């Protein structure tokens, strides 16, 4: 593979720094190099620096050149919380919510997660593969080069395994990397009166099978009102940890339950949502070095409020990640740039903090911080060229797609057509 040099990077955001999630003021440090350049060899970053230094290196001889034309170049986004594998939209739920129905009311009426499970049961593996290929292209088009993808719309054990196998199959010959997560989302309708039996089957059957087959890197559970209790979630998380899966948790979205501090005590890599996090929980998350993954797109789409307390978390020393929560019910978007806009406008994060949360901190939340999330020597050459001259314009011009070109492991996987005047 011929070396590639990316030149004329007006602002090169390297996100260089400590090999861990960034906290406090570190989240404002982007490792910005003006008039920067990169040398990529065999899909890996070999040199990162200013244009003069990079161009003088003997290693650049016979390298191909990609001209960034003074644009902003940054690491590909790492979307660390998605439900990107689903079989149909939930537009009926959306319209019902506009008429006043609540998230919980829809679930009780057979909508929500249960509706997605019905669609998933009818979906063929081929149909799921086609869906994931389309989603892969969409992620890249918006600058996301790695995304966590959860199961959770299968509910019964066979369907959950089907979902995870589809995610694994989609990673063969991949472009955007998918990080698979086993999510226990809800109790199947057939087990409504037998909750304990279902949880037992998850613990003794599903979790060991997933771990044995290497179908997931993480285990996640929806711990909230109307779904799983803190005690139920803790039992399943302990079993997952014993099986070797890393832990996440849906926590404090609908009510404050104590799920976040429980998950942190178990060593969870991240706790996600946190819309109703208590002030007393922040210290527990900081002590455990658990990442708070915030999903403002969900609050926008549901019109639910409040937005997660990003400022309190950052000021309290908790590493914060941002993710789309891409799913058919509560956040149908792959646009991480829009998530940055919401983080800044609604949660008072600075543009620099938002970019850190969507790149290097997202990478650590997805378990891939050692290879993705920053543009540093030895890491994968996953990057996006944004058609702006100042990184602050990415969230400023909200709802737009600024992404012009995306490289995955040093190969161009998306490039926006150049429109020329007649």
LUMSE-427868 format. One record per residue (C-alpha): x, y, z; chain; residue number from 1. Coordinates in steps of 0.2 Angstrom, whole numbers. Layout:
REM LUMSE-427868
<c1:X c2:Y c3:Z mol:A seq:NUM>
...
END
This chain:
REM LUMSE-427868
<c1:0 c2:0 c3:0 mol:A seq:1>
<c1:8 c2:16 c3:-6 mol:A seq:2>
<c1:11 c2:29 c3:8 mol:A seq:3>
<c1:-2 c2:44 c3:9 mol:A seq:4>
<c1:2 c2:61 c3:15 mol:A seq:5>
<c1:-13 c2:73 c3:20 mol:A seq:6>
<c1:-7 c2:91 c3:17 mol:A seq:7>
<c1:-13 c2:108 c3:20 mol:A seq:8>
<c1:-24 c2:104 c3:35 mol:A seq:9>
<c1:-29 c2:122 c3:41 mol:A seq:10>
<c1:-32 c2:116 c3:58 mol:A seq:11>
<c1:-26 c2:98 c3:62 mol:A seq:12>
<c1:-35 c2:92 c3:78 mol:A seq:13>
<c1:-24 c2:78 c3:84 mol:A seq:14>
<c1:-32 c2:75 c3:101 mol:A seq:15>
<c1:-14 c2:70 c3:107 mol:A seq:16>
<c1:-13 c2:68 c3:126 mol:A seq:17>
<c1:-13 c2:55 c3:140 mol:A seq:18>
<c1:-18 c2:37 c3:135 mol:A seq:19>
<c1:-34 c2:37 c3:145 mol:A seq:20>
<c1:-51 c2:47 c3:144 mol:A seq:21>
<c1:-49 c2:66 c3:146 mol:A seq:22>
<c1:-56 c2:75 c3:161 mol:A seq:23>
<c1:-58 c2:93 c3:167 mol:A seq:24>
<c1:-48 c2:105 c3:157 mol:A seq:25>
<c1:-40 c2:91 c3:147 mol:A seq:26>
<c1:-56 c2:90 c3:137 mol:A seq:27>
<c1:-52 c2:108 c3:130 mol:A seq:28>
<c1:-35 c2:103 c3:124 mol:A seq:29>
<c1:-37 c2:97 c3:105 mol:A seq:30>
<c1:-18 c2:96 c3:101 mol:A seq:31>
<c1:-22 c2:108 c3:87 mol:A seq:32>
<c1:-8 c2:111 c3:74 mol:A seq:33>
<c1:-11 c2:125 c3:61 mol:A seq:34>
<c1:-6 c2:121 c3:43 mol:A seq:35>
<c1:-3 c2:103 c3:49 mol:A seq:36>
<c1:0 c2:87 c3:39 mol:A seq:37>
<c1:0 c2:68 c3:41 mol:A seq:38>
<c1:9 c2:53 c3:34 mol:A seq:39>
<c1:0 c2:37 c3:33 mol:A seq:40>
<c1:8 c2:20 c3:29 mol:A seq:41>
<c1:-1 c2:3 c3:29 mol:A seq:42>
<c1:-16 c2:11 c3:37 mol:A seq:43>
<c1:-7 c2:18 c3:52 mol:A seq:44>
<c1:-1 c2:36 c3:56 mol:A seq:45>
<c1:18 c2:37 c3:54 mol:A seq:46>
<c1:21 c2:56 c3:56 mol:A seq:47>
<c1:10 c2:69 c3:63 mol:A seq:48>
<c1:15 c2:87 c3:63 mol:A seq:49>
<c1:16 c2:104 c3:54 mol:A seq:50>
<c1:17 c2:104 c3:35 mol:A seq:51>
<c1:36 c2:109 c3:35 mol:A seq:52>
<c1:41 c2:96 c3:47 mol:A seq:53>
<c1:32 c2:82 c3:38 mol:A seq:54>
<c1:36 c2:87 c3:21 mol:A seq:55>
<c1:55 c2:87 c3:25 mol:A seq:56>
<c1:55 c2:69 c3:31 mol:A seq:57>
<c1:63 c2:56 c3:19 mol:A seq:58>
<c1:48 c2:45 c3:23 mol:A seq:59>
<c1:37 c2:56 c3:12 mol:A seq:60>
<c1:46 c2:52 c3:-4 mol:A seq:61>
<c1:35 c2:44 c3:-17 mol:A seq:62>
<c1:20 c2:46 c3:-6 mol:A seq:63>
<c1:3 c2:51 c3:-13 mol:A seq:64>
<c1:-4 c2:68 c3:-8 mol:A seq:65>
<c1:-22 c2:72 c3:-2 mol:A seq:66>
<c1:-24 c2:91 c3:-1 mol:A seq:67>
<c1:-36 c2:96 c3:13 mol:A seq:68>
<c1:-37 c2:114 c3:6 mol:A seq:69>
<c1:-35 c2:123 c3:22 mol:A seq:70>
<c1:-50 c2:113 c3:30 mol:A seq:71>
<c1:-52 c2:106 c3:48 mol:A seq:72>
<c1:-45 c2:88 c3:49 mol:A seq:73>
<c1:-50 c2:78 c3:65 mol:A seq:74>
<c1:-51 c2:60 c3:71 mol:A seq:75>
<c1:-66 c2:51 c3:64 mol:A seq:76>
<c1:-80 c2:51 c3:77 mol:A seq:77>
<c1:-82 c2:36 c3:88 mol:A seq:78>
<c1:-101 c2:34 c3:92 mol:A seq:79>
<c1:-100 c2:24 c3:108 mol:A seq:80>
<c1:-119 c2:21 c3:110 mol:A seq:81>
<c1:-131 c2:16 c3:96 mol:A seq:82>
<c1:-145 c2:4 c3:93 mol:A seq:83>
<c1:-141 c2:4 c3:74 mol:A seq:84>
<c1:-147 c2:-13 c3:70 mol:A seq:85>
<c1:-166 c2:-13 c3:68 mol:A seq:86>
<c1:-179 c2:-20 c3:56 mol:A seq:87>
<c1:-191 c2:-5 c3:54 mol:A seq:88>
<c1:-194 c2:13 c3:59 mol:A seq:89>
<c1:-206 c2:17 c3:74 mol:A seq:90>
<c1:-214 c2:32 c3:65 mol:A seq:91>
<c1:-231 c2:27 c3:72 mol:A seq:92>
<c1:-224 c2:30 c3:90 mol:A seq:93>
<c1:-217 c2:47 c3:84 mol:A seq:94>
<c1:-234 c2:53 c3:78 mol:A seq:95>
<c1:-242 c2:46 c3:94 mol:A seq:96>
<c1:-230 c2:56 c3:105 mol:A seq:97>
<c1:-234 c2:72 c3:95 mol:A seq:98>
<c1:-252 c2:69 c3:100 mol:A seq:99>
<c1:-246 c2:68 c3:119 mol:A seq:100>
<c1:-242 c2:49 c3:122 mol:A seq:101>
<c1:-227 c2:47 c3:133 mol:A seq:102>
<c1:-213 c2:34 c3:131 mol:A seq:103>
<c1:-220 c2:23 c3:145 mol:A seq:104>
<c1:-237 c2:24 c3:139 mol:A seq:105>
<c1:-232 c2:18 c3:121 mol:A seq:106>
<c1:-222 c2:4 c3:129 mol:A seq:107>
<c1:-237 c2:-2 c3:139 mol:A seq:108>
<c1:-248 c2:-1 c3:123 mol:A seq:109>
<c1:-236 c2:-13 c3:114 mol:A seq:110>
<c1:-226 c2:0 c3:105 mol:A seq:111>
<c1:-208 c2:5 c3:109 mol:A seq:112>
<c1:-195 c2:-9 c3:111 mol:A seq:113>
<c1:-209 c2:-22 c3:110 mol:A seq:114>
<c1:-214 c2:-16 c3:93 mol:A seq:115>
<c1:-196 c2:-16 c3:87 mol:A seq:116>
<c1:-194 c2:-34 c3:94 mol:A seq:117>
<c1:-209 c2:-40 c3:83 mol:A seq:118>
<c1:-201 c2:-32 c3:67 mol:A seq:119>
<c1:-184 c2:-41 c3:72 mol:A seq:120>
<c1:-192 c2:-58 c3:73 mol:A seq:121>
<c1:-199 c2:-57 c3:55 mol:A seq:122>
<c1:-182 c2:-50 c3:48 mol:A seq:123>
<c1:-171 c2:-62 c3:39 mol:A seq:124>
<c1:-152 c2:-62 c3:41 mol:A seq:125>
<c1:-150 c2:-55 c3:23 mol:A seq:126>
<c1:-162 c2:-41 c3:27 mol:A seq:127>
<c1:-152 c2:-36 c3:42 mol:A seq:128>
<c1:-136 c2:-37 c3:32 mol:A seq:129>
<c1:-143 c2:-25 c3:19 mol:A seq:130>
<c1:-148 c2:-13 c3:33 mol:A seq:131>
<c1:-131 c2:-14 c3:42 mol:A seq:132>
<c1:-122 c2:-10 c3:25 mol:A seq:133>
<c1:-133 c2:5 c3:23 mol:A seq:134>
<c1:-130 c2:11 c3:40 mol:A seq:135>
<c1:-111 c2:9 c3:38 mol:A seq:136>
<c1:-112 c2:20 c3:23 mol:A seq:137>
<c1:-122 c2:33 c3:33 mol:A seq:138>
<c1:-110 c2:33 c3:47 mol:A seq:139>
<c1:-95 c2:36 c3:36 mol:A seq:140>
<c1:-104 c2:50 c3:26 mol:A seq:141>
<c1:-106 c2:60 c3:43 mol:A seq:142>
<c1:-88 c2:57 c3:49 mol:A seq:143>
<c1:-91 c2:42 c3:60 mol:A seq:144>
<c1:-77 c2:29 c3:58 mol:A seq:145>
<c1:-81 c2:18 c3:73 mol:A seq:146>
<c1:-98 c2:14 c3:81 mol:A seq:147>
<c1:-104 c2:3 c3:95 mol:A seq:148>
<c1:-119 c2:-7 c3:90 mol:A seq:149>
<c1:-131 c2:-15 c3:102 mol:A seq:150>
<c1:-142 c2:-30 c3:101 mol:A seq:151>
<c1:-158 c2:-28 c3:112 mol:A seq:152>
<c1:-172 c2:-28 c3:99 mol:A seq:153>
<c1:-172 c2:-47 c3:99 mol:A seq:154>
<c1:-177 c2:-49 c3:117 mol:A seq:155>
<c1:-179 c2:-68 c3:117 mol:A seq:156>
<c1:-162 c2:-78 c3:117 mol:A seq:157>
<c1:-162 c2:-84 c3:99 mol:A seq:158>
<c1:-166 c2:-67 c3:92 mol:A seq:159>
<c1:-153 c2:-58 c3:102 mol:A seq:160>
<c1:-140 c2:-71 c3:95 mol:A seq:161>
<c1:-146 c2:-68 c3:78 mol:A seq:162>
<c1:-143 c2:-49 c3:80 mol:A seq:163>
<c1:-126 c2:-51 c3:87 mol:A seq:164>
<c1:-121 c2:-63 c3:73 mol:A seq:165>
<c1:-127 c2:-51 c3:60 mol:A seq:166>
<c1:-116 c2:-37 c3:68 mol:A seq:167>
<c1:-101 c2:-49 c3:68 mol:A seq:168>
<c1:-104 c2:-54 c3:50 mol:A seq:169>
<c1:-105 c2:-35 c3:45 mol:A seq:170>
<c1:-88 c2:-32 c3:52 mol:A seq:171>
<c1:-80 c2:-43 c3:38 mol:A seq:172>
<c1:-73 c2:-32 c3:25 mol:A seq:173>
<c1:-79 c2:-18 c3:35 mol:A seq:174>
<c1:-76 c2:1 c3:33 mol:A seq:175>
<c1:-84 c2:9 c3:48 mol:A seq:176>
<c1:-79 c2:-3 c3:63 mol:A seq:177>
<c1:-94 c2:-10 c3:73 mol:A seq:178>
<c1:-91 c2:-14 c3:92 mol:A seq:179>
<c1:-104 c2:-27 c3:97 mol:A seq:180>
<c1:-114 c2:-25 c3:113 mol:A seq:181>
<c1:-126 c2:-38 c3:121 mol:A seq:182>
<c1:-140 c2:-27 c3:127 mol:A seq:183>
<c1:-154 c2:-34 c3:139 mol:A seq:184>
<c1:-167 c2:-21 c3:134 mol:A seq:185>
<c1:-184 c2:-28 c3:141 mol:A seq:186>
<c1:-193 c2:-43 c3:146 mol:A seq:187>
<c1:-201 c2:-52 c3:131 mol:A seq:188>
<c1:-220 c2:-52 c3:131 mol:A seq:189>
<c1:-221 c2:-71 c3:134 mol:A seq:190>
<c1:-211 c2:-69 c3:150 mol:A seq:191>
<c1:-221 c2:-55 c3:158 mol:A seq:192>
<c1:-227 c2:-66 c3:172 mol:A seq:193>
<c1:-210 c2:-75 c3:173 mol:A seq:194>
<c1:-197 c2:-61 c3:175 mol:A seq:195>
<c1:-186 c2:-71 c3:186 mol:A seq:196>
<c1:-186 c2:-86 c3:174 mol:A seq:197>
<c1:-181 c2:-74 c3:160 mol:A seq:198>
<c1:-167 c2:-66 c3:170 mol:A seq:199>
<c1:-161 c2:-83 c3:175 mol:A seq:200>
<c1:-160 c2:-89 c3:156 mol:A seq:201>
<c1:-150 c2:-73 c3:152 mol:A seq:202>
<c1:-138 c2:-77 c3:166 mol:A seq:203>
<c1:-136 c2:-96 c3:163 mol:A seq:204>
<c1:-139 c2:-97 c3:144 mol:A seq:205>
<c1:-137 c2:-81 c3:134 mol:A seq:206>
<c1:-122 c2:-73 c3:143 mol:A seq:207>
<c1:-111 c2:-88 c3:143 mol:A seq:208>
<c1:-116 c2:-92 c3:125 mol:A seq:209>
<c1:-112 c2:-74 c3:119 mol:A seq:210>
<c1:-95 c2:-75 c3:128 mol:A seq:211>
<c1:-90 c2:-92 c3:122 mol:A seq:212>
<c1:-94 c2:-87 c3:104 mol:A seq:213>
<c1:-85 c2:-70 c3:105 mol:A seq:214>
<c1:-101 c2:-61 c3:99 mol:A seq:215>
<c1:-100 c2:-46 c3:110 mol:A seq:216>
<c1:-87 c2:-35 c3:119 mol:A seq:217>
<c1:-99 c2:-27 c3:131 mol:A seq:218>
<c1:-114 c2:-31 c3:141 mol:A seq:219>
<c1:-127 c2:-18 c3:144 mol:A seq:220>
<c1:-144 c2:-17 c3:153 mol:A seq:221>
<c1:-159 c2:-5 c3:153 mol:A seq:222>
<c1:-160 c2:-1 c3:171 mol:A seq:223>
<c1:-175 c2:11 c3:173 mol:A seq:224>
<c1:-193 c2:13 c3:178 mol:A seq:225>
<c1:-204 c2:0 c3:169 mol:A seq:226>
<c1:-189 c2:-10 c3:163 mol:A seq:227>
<c1:-176 c2:-18 c3:175 mol:A seq:228>
<c1:-173 c2:-14 c3:193 mol:A seq:229>
<c1:-156 c2:-10 c3:201 mol:A seq:230>
<c1:-156 c2:-27 c3:209 mol:A seq:231>
<c1:-160 c2:-37 c3:193 mol:A seq:232>
<c1:-148 c2:-27 c3:183 mol:A seq:233>
<c1:-134 c2:-30 c3:195 mol:A seq:234>
<c1:-137 c2:-49 c3:195 mol:A seq:235>
<c1:-135 c2:-49 c3:176 mol:A seq:236>
<c1:-120 c2:-37 c3:176 mol:A seq:237>
<c1:-111 c2:-48 c3:188 mol:A seq:238>
<c1:-114 c2:-63 c3:178 mol:A seq:239>
<c1:-108 c2:-54 c3:162 mol:A seq:240>
<c1:-92 c2:-48 c3:171 mol:A seq:241>
<c1:-88 c2:-66 c3:177 mol:A seq:242>
<c1:-90 c2:-71 c3:159 mol:A seq:243>
<c1:-77 c2:-58 c3:153 mol:A seq:244>
<c1:-88 c2:-45 c3:145 mol:A seq:245>
<c1:-85 c2:-27 c3:149 mol:A seq:246>
<c1:-99 c2:-17 c3:157 mol:A seq:247>
<c1:-111 c2:-3 c3:152 mol:A seq:248>
<c1:-128 c2:2 c3:158 mol:A seq:249>
<c1:-143 c2:13 c3:153 mol:A seq:250>
<c1:-145 c2:23 c3:169 mol:A seq:251>
<c1:-155 c2:38 c3:176 mol:A seq:252>
<c1:-164 c2:41 c3:160 mol:A seq:253>
<c1:-182 c2:41 c3:165 mol:A seq:254>
<c1:-180 c2:42 c3:184 mol:A seq:255>
<c1:-166 c2:43 c3:197 mol:A seq:256>
<c1:-164 c2:25 c3:202 mol:A seq:257>
<c1:-146 c2:23 c3:208 mol:A seq:258>
<c1:-141 c2:13 c3:193 mol:A seq:259>
<c1:-126 c2:24 c3:189 mol:A seq:260>
<c1:-118 c2:22 c3:205 mol:A seq:261>
<c1:-122 c2:3 c3:206 mol:A seq:262>
<c1:-114 c2:1 c3:188 mol:A seq:263>
<c1:-99 c2:12 c3:193 mol:A seq:264>
<c1:-96 c2:1 c3:209 mol:A seq:265>
<c1:-95 c2:-14 c3:197 mol:A seq:266>
<c1:-82 c2:-6 c3:186 mol:A seq:267>
<c1:-93 c2:-1 c3:172 mol:A seq:268>
<c1:-83 c2:7 c3:157 mol:A seq:269>
<c1:-98 c2:19 c3:155 mol:A seq:270>
<c1:-115 c2:24 c3:161 mol:A seq:271>
<c1:-126 c2:31 c3:148 mol:A seq:272>
<c1:-140 c2:44 c3:147 mol:A seq:273>
<c1:-139 c2:51 c3:165 mol:A seq:274>
<c1:-153 c2:64 c3:161 mol:A seq:275>
<c1:-158 c2:63 c3:180 mol:A seq:276>
<c1:-142 c2:59 c3:188 mol:A seq:277>
<c1:-140 c2:65 c3:206 mol:A seq:278>
<c1:-127 c2:77 c3:212 mol:A seq:279>
<c1:-121 c2:64 c3:224 mol:A seq:280>
<c1:-118 c2:52 c3:210 mol:A seq:281>
<c1:-104 c2:62 c3:202 mol:A seq:282>
<c1:-91 c2:58 c3:215 mol:A seq:283>
<c1:-94 c2:40 c3:213 mol:A seq:284>
<c1:-92 c2:40 c3:194 mol:A seq:285>
<c1:-76 c2:50 c3:196 mol:A seq:286>
<c1:-69 c2:38 c3:209 mol:A seq:287>
<c1:-72 c2:23 c3:198 mol:A seq:288>
<c1:-66 c2:32 c3:182 mol:A seq:289>
<c1:-82 c2:28 c3:174 mol:A seq:290>
<c1:-86 c2:38 c3:158 mol:A seq:291>
<c1:-103 c2:47 c3:157 mol:A seq:292>
<c1:-110 c2:45 c3:140 mol:A seq:293>
<c1:-123 c2:58 c3:136 mol:A seq:294>
<c1:-136 c2:57 c3:123 mol:A seq:295>
<c1:-144 c2:74 c3:119 mol:A seq:296>
<c1:-152 c2:68 c3:103 mol:A seq:297>
<c1:-164 c2:57 c3:113 mol:A seq:298>
<c1:-170 c2:72 c3:124 mol:A seq:299>
<c1:-172 c2:83 c3:108 mol:A seq:300>
<c1:-182 c2:69 c3:99 mol:A seq:301>
<c1:-193 c2:64 c3:114 mol:A seq:302>
<c1:-195 c2:82 c3:120 mol:A seq:303>
<c1:-193 c2:75 c3:137 mol:A seq:304>
<c1:-180 c2:85 c3:146 mol:A seq:305>
<c1:-170 c2:88 c3:156 mol:A seq:306>
<c1:-154 c2:87 c3:146 mol:A seq:307>
<c1:-140 c2:78 c3:155 mol:A seq:308>
<c1:-129 c2:88 c3:167 mol:A seq:309>
<c1:-113 c2:89 c3:156 mol:A seq:310>
<c1:-106 c2:104 c3:165 mol:A seq:311>
<c1:-108 c2:97 c3:182 mol:A seq:312>
<c1:-100 c2:80 c3:176 mol:A seq:313>
<c1:-85 c2:89 c3:168 mol:A seq:314>
<c1:-82 c2:101 c3:182 mol:A seq:315>
<c1:-83 c2:86 c3:194 mol:A seq:316>
<c1:-69 c2:77 c3:185 mol:A seq:317>
<c1:-80 c2:64 c3:176 mol:A seq:318>
<c1:-74 c2:59 c3:158 mol:A seq:319>
<c1:-89 c2:63 c3:147 mol:A seq:320>
<c1:-92 c2:55 c3:130 mol:A seq:321>
<c1:-106 c2:60 c3:117 mol:A seq:322>
<c1:-115 c2:48 c3:106 mol:A seq:323>
<c1:-130 c2:48 c3:95 mol:A seq:324>
<c1:-140 c2:34 c3:102 mol:A seq:325>
<c1:-145 c2:31 c3:84 mol:A seq:326>
<c1:-161 c2:20 c3:85 mol:A seq:327>
<c1:-179 c2:20 c3:78 mol:A seq:328>
<c1:-188 c2:26 c3:93 mol:A seq:329>
<c1:-180 c2:39 c3:102 mol:A seq:330>
<c1:-165 c2:46 c3:92 mol:A seq:331>
<c1:-166 c2:42 c3:73 mol:A seq:332>
<c1:-150 c2:51 c3:68 mol:A seq:333>
<c1:-132 c2:46 c3:64 mol:A seq:334>
<c1:-127 c2:64 c3:63 mol:A seq:335>
<c1:-113 c2:66 c3:77 mol:A seq:336>
<c1:-111 c2:84 c3:71 mol:A seq:337>
<c1:-129 c2:88 c3:76 mol:A seq:338>
<c1:-125 c2:80 c3:93 mol:A seq:339>
<c1:-110 c2:92 c3:95 mol:A seq:340>
<c1:-122 c2:107 c3:92 mol:A seq:341>
<c1:-135 c2:100 c3:105 mol:A seq:342>
<c1:-120 c2:98 c3:118 mol:A seq:343>
<c1:-115 c2:116 c3:115 mol:A seq:344>
<c1:-132 c2:124 c3:114 mol:A seq:345>
<c1:-141 c2:114 c3:127 mol:A seq:346>
<c1:-128 c2:107 c3:139 mol:A seq:347>
<c1:-116 c2:122 c3:139 mol:A seq:348>
<c1:-101 c2:112 c3:133 mol:A seq:349>
<c1:-88 c2:121 c3:123 mol:A seq:350>
<c1:-84 c2:116 c3:105 mol:A seq:351>
<c1:-68 c2:109 c3:110 mol:A seq:352>
<c1:-75 c2:98 c3:125 mol:A seq:353>
<c1:-89 c2:92 c3:113 mol:A seq:354>
<c1:-76 c2:86 c3:100 mol:A seq:355>
<c1:-66 c2:77 c3:113 mol:A seq:356>
<c1:-81 c2:69 c3:120 mol:A seq:357>
<c1:-86 c2:63 c3:102 mol:A seq:358>
<c1:-68 c2:57 c3:98 mol:A seq:359>
<c1:-55 c2:51 c3:111 mol:A seq:360>
<c1:-68 c2:49 c3:125 mol:A seq:361>
<c1:-80 c2:40 c3:114 mol:A seq:362>
<c1:-66 c2:29 c3:109 mol:A seq:363>
<c1:-62 c2:24 c3:127 mol:A seq:364>
<c1:-81 c2:22 c3:130 mol:A seq:365>
<c1:-81 c2:9 c3:115 mol:A seq:366>
<c1:-66 c2:0 c3:121 mol:A seq:367>
<c1:-55 c2:6 c3:107 mol:A seq:368>
<c1:-45 c2:21 c3:114 mol:A seq:369>
<c1:-28 c2:13 c3:111 mol:A seq:370>
<c1:-31 c2:12 c3:92 mol:A seq:371>
<c1:-44 c2:26 c3:88 mol:A seq:372>
<c1:-51 c2:43 c3:93 mol:A seq:373>
<c1:-35 c2:53 c3:91 mol:A seq:374>
<c1:-22 c2:56 c3:77 mol:A seq:375>
<c1:-6 c2:50 c3:85 mol:A seq:376>
<c1:8 c2:40 c3:79 mol:A seq:377>
<c1:5 c2:22 c3:79 mol:A seq:378>
<c1:-14 c2:23 c3:79 mol:A seq:379>
<c1:-26 c2:19 c3:65 mol:A seq:380>
<c1:-27 c2:33 c3:51 mol:A seq:381>
<c1:-46 c2:36 c3:54 mol:A seq:382>
<c1:-50 c2:54 c3:50 mol:A seq:383>
<c1:-62 c2:66 c3:43 mol:A seq:384>
<c1:-60 c2:82 c3:33 mol:A seq:385>
<c1:-73 c2:95 c3:37 mol:A seq:386>
<c1:-78 c2:108 c3:25 mol:A seq:387>
<c1:-75 c2:122 c3:38 mol:A seq:388>
<c1:-60 c2:133 c3:42 mol:A seq:389>
<c1:-62 c2:133 c3:61 mol:A seq:390>
<c1:-67 c2:118 c3:71 mol:A seq:391>
<c1:-80 c2:129 c3:81 mol:A seq:392>
<c1:-90 c2:130 c3:65 mol:A seq:393>
<c1:-94 c2:112 c3:66 mol:A seq:394>
<c1:-107 c2:114 c3:80 mol:A seq:395>
<c1:-111 c2:132 c3:75 mol:A seq:396>
<c1:-118 c2:128 c3:58 mol:A seq:397>
<c1:-131 c2:116 c3:66 mol:A seq:398>
<c1:-140 c2:102 c3:57 mol:A seq:399>
<c1:-128 c2:102 c3:42 mol:A seq:400>
<c1:-116 c2:89 c3:36 mol:A seq:401>
<c1:-99 c2:97 c3:35 mol:A seq:402>
<c1:-90 c2:81 c3:31 mol:A seq:403>
<c1:-80 c2:82 c3:14 mol:A seq:404>
<c1:-69 c2:67 c3:15 mol:A seq:405>
<c1:-67 c2:52 c3:27 mol:A seq:406>
<c1:-52 c2:40 c3:28 mol:A seq:407>
<c1:-53 c2:23 c3:37 mol:A seq:408>
<c1:-36 c2:15 c3:40 mol:A seq:409>
<c1:-29 c2:27 c3:27 mol:A seq:410>
<c1:-41 c2:23 c3:13 mol:A seq:411>
<c1:-53 c2:36 c3:7 mol:A seq:412>
<c1:-70 c2:28 c3:10 mol:A seq:413>
<c1:-81 c2:43 c3:8 mol:A seq:414>
<c1:-79 c2:59 c3:-3 mol:A seq:415>
<c1:-92 c2:72 c3:-6 mol:A seq:416>
<c1:-93 c2:77 c3:-25 mol:A seq:417>
<c1:-86 c2:94 c3:-29 mol:A seq:418>
<c1:-99 c2:105 c3:-37 mol:A seq:419>
<c1:-92 c2:116 c3:-50 mol:A seq:420>
<c1:-100 c2:131 c3:-59 mol:A seq:421>
<c1:-106 c2:128 c3:-77 mol:A seq:422>
END
